[in-house]
Amino acid sequence: KLEEYGFALSDASKAIEVDPKYAKAFYRRATCYLQIAKPQLAVADFKKVVALEPRNTIVQSQLTATQKLVRRIEFEKAIEVEGEKNPVERCHEIIAEGQLFEFP
């Protein structure tokens, strides 16, 4: 695993063009999408694998887990206040400003 997801993504897409029923190519592309933080695209490909191989319980569980991830990301975006800094950035600012501890 050389972590060259761009090449793997391209190869899987080409394989799908050649054979639109090639479940393994959809599976590989889905896992690449997960690795490059595009879970919504991974869900679509996992669904295609499940449609092609309905008895594949491993892919079914990966689909469910990825759908949960997408829902979590969407929820976090929904509750995020516009213009609010993320907590890690705010912590770094507080430390840099010396506001970590207040002394009397």
C-alpha positions in Angstrom: 0.0 0.0 0.0 1.9 3.0 -1.3 -0.9 5.4 -0.3 -1.0 6.8 -3.8 -4.7 7.2 -3.7 -4.9 9.5 -6.7 -3.5 6.8 -9.0 -5.6 4.1 -7.4 -8.7 6.3 -7.8 -8.0 6.8 -11.5 -7.3 3.1 -12.1 -10.5 2.1 -10.4 -12.5 4.7 -12.4 -11.0 3.4 -15.6 -11.9 -0.2 -14.7 -15.5 0.9 -14.0 -15.6 2.5 -17.4 -14.5 -0.7 -19.0 -16.8 -2.9 -16.9 -19.6 -1.1 -15.0 -20.4 -4.2 -13.1 -16.9 -4.7 -11.7 -17.7 -4.6 -8.0 -14.0 -4.8 -6.9 -13.3 -1.5 -8.7 -16.2 0.2 -7.0 -14.9 -1.1 -3.7 -11.4 0.1 -4.3 -12.6 3.5 -5.4 -14.8 3.7 -2.3 -11.9 3.0 0.0 -9.8 5.6 -1.8 -12.5 8.1 -1.3 -12.5 7.4 2.4 -8.7 7.8 2.5 -8.9 11.2 0.8 -11.7 12.4 3.1 -14.6 12.2 0.6 -17.0 9.9 2.5 -20.1 11.0 0.5 -18.5 9.6 -2.7 -17.5 6.5 -0.8 -21.1 5.9 0.2 -22.3 6.0 -3.4 -19.6 3.4 -4.5 -20.3 1.1 -1.5 -24.0 1.2 -2.4 -23.1 0.1 -5.9 -21.0 -2.8 -4.5 -24.0 -3.9 -2.3 -26.3 -3.7 -5.3 -23.9 -5.9 -7.3 -23.1 -8.2 -4.4 -26.1 -8.2 -2.0 -24.6 -11.0 0.1 -21.4 -9.2 0.8 -21.8 -8.5 4.5 -18.4 -6.8 4.9 -19.2 -4.1 2.4 -22.7 -3.8 3.9 -21.1 -3.0 7.3 -18.6 -0.6 5.7 -21.5 1.2 4.0 -23.3 1.5 7.3 -20.2 2.8 9.0 -19.5 5.3 6.3 -23.1 6.5 6.3 -22.8 7.1 10.0 -19.6 9.1 9.4 -21.4 11.3 6.8 -24.3 11.9 9.2 -21.9 12.9 11.9 -20.0 15.3 9.6 -23.3 16.8 8.5 -24.5 17.2 12.1 -21.2 18.9 13.1 -21.5 21.3 10.2 -25.1 22.0 11.1 -24.3 23.0 14.7 -21.2 24.9 13.9 -21.7 28.6 14.4 -20.8 30.7 11.4 -17.6 32.7 12.1 -16.8 30.6 15.2 -13.2 29.4 15.4 -12.7 25.7 15.9 -11.7 24.8 19.5 -8.1 23.8 18.6 -7.4 27.1 16.9 -8.9 29.0 19.9 -6.8 27.0 22.3 -3.6 27.8 20.4 -4.6 31.5 20.5 -5.2 31.4 24.2 -1.8 29.8 24.8 -0.1 32.3 22.5 -1.7 35.2 24.3 -0.7 33.9 27.7 -4.3 33.7 28.8 -4.0 30.1 29.9 -3.7 31.0 33.6 -4.8 34.1 35.4 -2.8 35.1 38.4 -4.1 37.6 41.0 
